Amino acid sequence: MQNFKSILLVLCLYPSISLAKNFGMSLGGFFSSQSVFRGAQTWPKPSMMAGPSFTFFEKVSLKGPSLTYSFLDKKSPFSIEAGVHLLSDGKPLISLGSHDEDYRNQRSSTFEFQTKFSFKFRGFSAGLMLAKDLDETKALYSELNFGIPAYIKFLSLEYLIGIGEKGANQYSYGPSAVSGVGWQQFSLSYLMINLPWDGVIINSASYSKVLQDENKTADYIRSNEGNFVFRTILVWNLL
C-alpha cells in the first residue's frame, strides 16, 4: 500500500488547464510550509512535491491522488464533479526538515468518494462538497466554502467549514472526537499569470482551526488546534 501511495502522491498537482481537446498534460511543483489535513497538522516541516497531471476529453482528470469526472462545460458558472480520492497522512515525498512520524500520523489510508458543487459569479464563489469514506469508516463528511474577490486583481479570499459524522471526525482528529463541525479555514490566494512559460503560479496563505473541545483534545490534535500554512503552486501546461 505504501508504494501505491507514493506513486499517487508523486502525481499530486492542482487542476491543470487543458490545451488540447481530447488530452491535456501539465507539470507542476508544490511547496508547503507544513502539512494540514482538515485542520489537523500531519507534518510540521516544510515539504515539496512535483509531477504531472492529465485531462481526458476535458471531462476526466487525474490530479495526484484524485480521479474526477466533470459533468459541465468549463465555461459554465456552475460546476459539478464526482470522483475518488486517496486520503493519507504519511511523510511527504520530499520533506525539507528532519522529523519522524508520530501521533499525527496514525490514520490508515482510505479512499473517499467526493461530489462537489460550485458556482461563480463576478468573482464571488460558493461551493459544497459531500463525501463518503469507502473503506475505513464508511462515514459521511461535508464542506461548505464561500469566496469573495479582493480589491487587488487576482487576489481572492475564502472561508471554508467542515462538518462530519462521528466516524469522519474521529478519522481526522482521534478516537475521542465527536460529530458536527470539525474545522474552519480562512485563506488568501494570489494568482500570477502572463508568465514566461505557459502556466500559472498560485501563492496562498491560510489559517485553519479545529472546532469543538472534544476534537481539539483528541489524540491526533493534542490542543494544537490552530495552524498557519503558506503554499506555492507552479503549473506548466504542456498540451
C-alpha positions in Angstrom: 0.0 0.0 0.0 2.9 2.4 0.8 4.3 2.0 -2.7 0.9 2.7 -4.2 0.5 5.8 -2.0 3.9 7.1 -3.2 3.1 6.6 -6.9 -0.2 8.5 -6.5 1.3 11.3 -4.4 4.0 11.9 -7.0 1.2 13.0 -9.3 -0.2 15.5 -6.8 -1.0 18.8 -8.6 -3.7 21.4 -8.7 -6.1 21.3 -11.6 -4.4 21.8 -15.0 -5.6 23.9 -18.0 -6.1 21.6 -20.9 -4.8 23.0 -24.2 -5.8 20.0 -26.3 -9.4 19.0 -27.0 -9.0 15.3 -26.1 -5.9 15.2 -24.0 -4.2 17.7 -21.7 -1.0 17.4 -19.7 0.7 19.7 -17.2 3.7 19.6 -15.0 3.8 21.2 -11.6 5.6 21.8 -8.4 4.1 22.3 -4.9 5.7 23.8 -1.8 4.0 23.9 1.6 5.3 25.3 4.9 3.6 22.4 6.7 1.0 19.7 6.0 -2.5 20.0 7.4 -5.5 17.7 6.9 -8.9 19.2 7.7 -7.4 21.4 10.4 -5.2 18.7 11.8 -1.4 19.1 11.5 0.1 16.0 9.9 3.6 17.1 9.2 5.2 20.2 10.9 8.1 20.7 8.5 8.1 22.2 5.0 7.7 19.8 2.1 7.7 19.7 -1.7 6.1 17.6 -4.4 6.3 17.6 -8.2 4.7 15.6 -11.1 2.3 15.6 -14.0 -1.5 15.8 -14.2 -3.7 14.7 -17.0 -7.1 15.6 -18.5 -9.0 13.5 -21.0 -11.8 14.8 -23.2 -12.0 17.9 -20.9 -14.0 15.7 -18.5 -11.8 13.1 -16.8 -8.9 14.4 -14.7 -6.1 12.6 -12.9 -4.7 15.0 -10.4 -2.4 13.4 -7.9 -4.3 11.0 -5.7 -7.6 12.0 -7.3 -9.6 10.8 -10.3 -12.6 13.0 -11.1 -15.2 13.5 -13.7 -16.7 16.9 -14.6 -20.3 17.0 -15.7 -20.5 20.5 -17.1 -18.5 22.6 -19.5 -15.7 24.7 -18.0 -17.2 27.9 -19.4 -20.3 27.4 -17.3 -20.5 29.3 -14.0 -21.7 26.1 -12.4 -19.5 23.1 -11.7 -20.4 19.5 -10.7 -17.6 17.0 -10.2 -17.5 13.5 -8.8 -14.5 11.3 -8.1 -12.5 9.1 -5.8 -9.7 10.5 -3.6 -6.9 8.8 -1.6 -6.6 10.0 2.0 -3.3 9.5 3.7 -1.3 11.3 6.4 2.2 9.8 5.9 5.5 11.5 5.4 5.7 13.8 2.3 7.8 12.6 -0.6 10.2 15.5 -0.1 10.5 16.8 3.5 12.7 19.8 4.0 13.3 19.2 7.6 14.1 16.4 10.0 11.0 14.8 11.6 9.7 11.3 12.3 6.2 10.0 12.1 4.4 10.3 15.4 0.9 10.7 16.9 0.0 13.0 14.0 0.3 10.1 11.5 -1.9 7.3 12.9 -4.6 7.3 10.2 -5.0 4.3 7.9 -5.0 5.1 4.2 -8.5 5.1 2.7 -10.5 6.1 -0.3 -13.2 8.7 -0.2 -15.9 9.3 -2.9 -16.5 13.0 -3.3 -19.1 15.0 -5.1 -18.5 18.8 -5.5 -21.0 21.5 -6.5 -19.8 25.1 -7.1 -21.0 28.4 -8.5 -19.0 31.5 -9.6 -20.3 35.0 -10.5 -18.2 38.1 -10.8 -15.5 36.8 -8.5 -17.9 35.5 -5.8 -18.0 31.8 -5.4 -19.9 29.2 -3.3 -19.3 25.5 -3.1 -20.5 22.3 -1.4 -18.6 19.1 -1.1 -20.2 15.8 0.0 -18.0 12.8 0.7 -18.3 9.2 2.0 -15.4 7.1 3.2 -15.4 3.9 1.1 -13.0 1.7 3.2 -12.1 2.8 6.7 -15.1 4.5 8.5 -17.9 4.5 5.9 -18.8 7.9 7.5 -20.2 11.0 5.7 -18.3 14.3 5.6 -19.2 17.7 4.0 -17.6 21.1 3.4 -19.1 24.5 2.7 -16.9 27.3 1.2 -17.5 30.9 0.2 -15.1 33.1 -1.7 -15.1 36.8 -2.5 -12.8 38.9 -4.7 -10.4 41.3 -3.1 -9.7 44.9 -4.2 -6.5 43.8 -5.9 -6.9 41.9 -9.2 -6.2 38.2 -9.0 -6.4 38.2 -5.2 -9.2 36.2 -3.5 -10.5 35.5 0.0 -12.2 32.2 1.0 -13.9 30.8 4.1 -14.4 27.1 4.5 -16.1 25.0 7.2 -16.1 21.2 7.5 -18.8 19.1 9.1 -18.6 15.3 9.7 -20.3 12.3 11.2 -18.6 11.0 14.3 -16.6 8.4 12.4 -15.3 11.1 9.9 -14.2 13.4 12.7 -12.6 10.5 14.6 -10.6 9.7 11.5 -9.4 13.3 11.3 -8.8 14.1 15.0 -8.7 10.9 17.0 -10.9 8.3 18.8 -12.4 10.8 21.2 -13.7 13.3 18.5 -17.4 14.0 18.2 -19.8 14.6 15.3 -20.7 18.0 13.9 -18.5 20.9 12.9 -14.8 19.8 12.7 -12.8 22.7 11.5 -12.8 26.0 9.7 -10.3 27.8 7.5 -9.7 31.4 6.2 -7.4 31.7 3.2 -6.0 34.4 0.9 -4.7 33.5 -2.6 -2.9 35.4 -5.3 -2.8 34.1 -8.9 0.1 35.1 -11.1 -0.4 34.8 -14.9 1.3 36.1 -18.0 4.5 34.3 -17.1 7.5 33.5 -19.4 6.1 29.9 -19.7 2.6 28.7 -20.4 1.4 28.3 -16.9 0.5 30.0 -13.6 1.8 30.4 -10.0 -0.6 30.4 -7.1 0.5 31.7 -3.7 -1.8 31.2 -0.8 -1.8 31.8 3.0 -4.3 30.1 5.2 -5.2 29.7 8.9 -7.2 26.7 10.0 -8.6 25.9 13.4 -10.1 22.7 14.8 -13.5 23.2 16.4 -15.3 21.7 19.5 -13.3 20.9 22.6 -13.5 17.2 22.2 -11.9 17.4 18.8 -9.2 19.9 20.0 -8.1 17.5 22.7 -8.4 14.3 20.7 -5.2 12.2 20.3 -4.2 13.4 16.8 -4.5 17.1 17.8 -3.5 17.3 21.5 -4.5 21.0 21.7 -2.6 22.0 18.6 -5.8 23.2 17.1 -4.6 26.2 15.0 -2.3 26.1 12.1 -0.9 28.7 9.6 0.2 27.4 6.2 1.9 29.1 3.2 1.7 27.3 -0.1 3.2 28.0 -3.6 1.9 26.0 -6.6 3.6 26.2 -10.1 1.9 24.8 -13.2 3.4 24.4 -16.7 0.9 23.5 -19.4 2.4 21.1 -21.9 -0.6 20.0 -24.0 
